[in-house]
Amino acid sequence: MLADAAARAGEHRAGLRRAGLSYAQYLRCVAGFARELIAHGARGSRVALVCGNSLDMPIATFASHAAGAQATPINPVYTTRELTHILTDAAPTAIVYDAKAAAAVEPLIASLEIP
């Protein structure tokens, strides 16, 4: 769907007006991040997405799918206890998180031995 939009209207804005990305730029972001996820071993596994409402979320979601992984969106305002339970259950290969969630997520990456 995104690749089709980029092919048809590559330089048009991608409906992400605040970000100012064209469809072609959006597709390049997704493709680049998908390659990183594949290199990290995400294909066939889960990628936890702990991001607020920003451009990070749709890019990470599309990239996860393009990498052959299952995107697992998680509310970034969950407590450490809630995050621990969800991340343990999801067993992600990678976690994508934003700066606001970093204080809660980074200690869990080590304690749950998430690569």
HELIX and SHEET records of a PDB file:
HELIX    1   1 LEU A    2  ALA A    9  1                                   8    
HELIX    2   2 TYR A   23  ALA A   39  1                                  17    
HELIX    3   3 ASP A   56  ALA A   66  1                                  11    
HELIX    4   4 THR A   80  ALA A   90  1                                  11    
HELIX    5   5 ALA A  102  SER A  111  1                                  10    
SHEET    1   A 3 GLN A  70  PRO A  73  0                                        
SHEET    2   A 3 ARG A  46  VAL A  50  1                                        
SHEET    3   A 3 ALA A  94  TYR A  97  1                                        
END                                                                             
